[in-house]
């Protein structure tokens, strides 16, 4: 749950989406809409990373599953990759939206 809390906080701060009162699927749907609206070409890759993170976390939380070391590493890597690539997208997007001073 620490990892999903980090991801939820990041999504709230970076995308401006409310995440803490929503299910994993609602968050993924909101991120998908945001990425579509902003024409992010790699959105299916990013959504798959989110699904990996939230699916594993939901299994632990609701099914009392214990993730394997490999699943734990996959979730951590997916979180790192999601934040890194979406951060780059958001920076690029911000640069194109910022009006140039004359």
N, C-alpha and C positions, 0 to 999 in steps of 0.2 A: 504493500500500500504506500510506502514511502515513494517509490518510483512513480506510481500513478498520481500522487499528490504533487510531485515535481512537475510532471507533464501537465496536469490540470492547471497549476499555477502559471506555467509557461504559456499555455494556450490562452488563458485569461489575459495575461499581460501583453503578449505579442499579437494576438488576434482580436482582442477585445470581446471575447465570448465568455459568457457565464458557464462555468463548468462544475462547480461544487454541489449544485442541487440537481444534477442530471445524471442519467445512467451512462454507461460507457457507449452504448449505441447512439444515444442522443448527442453525445460529444462528437463522435465520429461523423454523424450526419451534419452537424453544425460546421465542423471543419471542412467537410466535403463541399458544402454550399459556399463557404467562404473562399475556398480555393478555386471553385468553378467561377464564382463571381469575379475573382481577380485573375482569371485566365492562367492559372499555374499549370504548366504543361506536365509536371511530374506528380500530379495529385494522386494518381492511383498508387504510385510507389509510397508516397507519404501516408496515405490512408492504410495501406497494408502494414506499415510500421506501427501505426496506432492500434490496429486490430491485434497485432501480436502482443503488444504491451497490455492492452486492456483484457484480452482473452485470458492470458496467463493470470493476471491479477484477479479476474472474476472467478477463475477456477479455485484459486487459493482462498478467496474471501467467501464464496458461496458453497463450494463443494469440499472445502477443507483439504484441497489437494496440496501436495508438496511438490513444487517444481524441481525438476532435475537441475543439476549444475548447468547443463547445456541450455535448458529453457531460461534459466536465470541470466546467463550470459547473452542469449538472444534478445531478451527483453531489454537488458542494459544497453546493448549495441543498437537496438532499434530506437530506443529513446535518444541516445547520443546522435544517431544519424538523422532522426526526425528534427531535432533541435538545430543541428548544424545546417542541414539543407534548407529548412524553412526560414531560418535566420538569414541566410544568404538571399533567399527570395524576398523576404520582407525589406531588407536593406536596399536591394535593387528597386523594388517597388517604391519605396520611400523616395529614392533619388529621382525617379521618373515623375513622381507626383509633386515634388518640391519645385515651385516656380523659381526661375532664375532671376536674380536681381539685375536691373539694367545699369 
